[in-house]
Amino acid sequence: MKYPRIRNLREDRDLRQLDIANYLGVKQTAYSKYELGRRNMTPEVLIRLAKFHNTSIDYLLGCTDNKEPYV
């Protein structure tokens, strides 16, 4: 599964893959594989990314177009 929204959110904030990888505690190559859909994200990674970008996991996965996080 490809995750284009995590790339878009990262680029919207002018962040590098390395910045997000450091936040997640993974190598830059691992994060790159997340964006390209060559590696599935664990629930923990999805949760951390959603919190970092202040959005929902559903938005990251493309299940909704609403960027707002759930209350």
C-alpha positions, 0 to 999 in steps of 0.5 A: 500500500502506498502512503502518498499523504505522509509524503504530502504532509511532510513536504507541506512542512518543508521537512526532510525524510530524515527529520521524520525518520529521526522522530520515529526512531527509524533509518531514513531508508525505512521511512522512504520505504513507508512513503513508497509503500514498500514497507508496511507501517506498524500501528505504533508508527501510524499513531506517532505520525498521526500525532506528529501531523495532528491528523487521524490515522484514517486520513493518513491511510486515505480512508477520509479526506478530513484532516482533523484528528478525532476527539 
